[in-house]
Amino acid sequence: MAPGRRADHLSRRRRSARFARICDERLLELPGQPDFPRRLPWLAADAGCEERAEAANYYFNLWSYPTP
């Protein structure tokens, strides 16, 4: 293994596939619209990076993806 590379390094293709899944999966339900699942709020002004990172980490662990 090259110096500076971690043993759990993921290929660019695998990272892209996982990012696409977390962006596209409809994981959330609103009480007023239970039949319309929502994606994580990537563009919502009132939901910051910390909330998205925490939610993404939760789902990556749920899906058995390695996390840093």
N, C-alpha and C positions, 0 to 999 in steps of 0.2 A: 504494500500500500504506500502511496506517495506521502511524503512528510506533510503534515498539516491537514490531512483528510481524515475525517472521522469514520469509524467502522460502520456506522449506521447511515452513511451518506446515501441519499436517494437520487436516482437519476432524474434528469430534467423532465423526462416523459412521465415518470411516476408522480413527481411533484405537481406537474400540470394537470394530470388526471385527478389527483386528490383535490386540488384547488377547484377544478371544474365541478366536481361532485359537491363540495361544500357550498359553492355558489348557486348551483342549480337545484339541489334537493329542496323540496318543499317540506320543511320540518316543523313549522310552527302553526298553531291554531289560535285564532282570536275567538273569545267567547261569543261575540255577536255574529261570527261567520264560521261556524265549525265545519262546514262543508267546503271551505276554500282555504286549503293549506297555504302557508306563506313561506317564502325564502328568508334566510337571515337578512337583516336590513343593511346591506352594503352601502346604499346610497342615502339612507335616512339621516337627516340633519341632526336629529335628537339622539341618535345611537352612535356612540363613539367607538374608536378602535379597541378600547379595552373590553367592551361588551362583545364585539365580534370575535376578538381573539379568545375570550373565555368560552364563548359558544362553540367556536370552531374546535378548540382543544377538547371540549366535552364530547363532541361528535366524533372526532378523530379517535379518541380513546374508546368510545362506544363501538366504533367500526374496527377496532384493533389495529389502527395505524400507529406507527411509532411517532412519538412526539419528543421534542427537545426537552 
